[in-house]
């Protein structure tokens, strides 16, 4: 490989040397597929330039995707074995540009970051997934892991809501693979239904209150808009869930991802270094927000 740079008088042999000195330098990766999930959410399949997965992601871990001249952002990913998947909601310039990428296009990728979901803690327990909108994206990595290792976990219950039926992501996967999984209950709700809608109508916390999932030997994983998380936590506590058994992921707060920018702190902890997956009990210790 040709020399690419000189840094502090040291000759660098290639991009790996550059990355050793500066971990913010991404690797080049390519898009192999772009799936439209909803009117504002797409899932990108990503591999390295050699066609292989550049690194593996445990459920709940995140990675930084970047586009030259546009910017970079942290996204939770799914490691599908032969590619990584990132589900991205269009909310700004970077995510808008990522929605325009096509198979074959080059993107920047760095990671993996974060602690991921505590798999050993979850093993042998029932799992209650509570998600709103694109909040299902980070939980999906764990749902898929549980399906793959089904006998390691107890009953699974997904309570998932969005504004309208058209805003529900991963509908094909839910209606295809997930409904067929043994002891996997799925409760869907929307704020506003349409003529074809046959599930619940109303907010996720209200549905939780109605369904009354039992807290016994159950870990609850919550992710979605802040108001949904906050109101769901109120209901979960009413139902008897202990703060040690409720987990959430806060990767949206991560910027640099490596403890350098100081923009992700909650109280004394850094989301990028201590999270992004947290127990509610720990968040209560760090901040009065919870
Ligand atoms: S994301 Fe930069 S310090 Fe945590």
Boltz pocket constraint, residues with backbone or C-beta under 6 A from the ligand:
constraints:
  - pocket:
      binder: B
      contacts: [[A, 253], [A, 254], [A, 255], [A, 256], [A, 257], [A, 258], [A, 259], [A, 260], [A, 261], [A, 262], [A, 263], [A, 264], [A, 265], [A, 270], [A, 271], [A, 272], [A, 273]]
      max_distance: 6.0
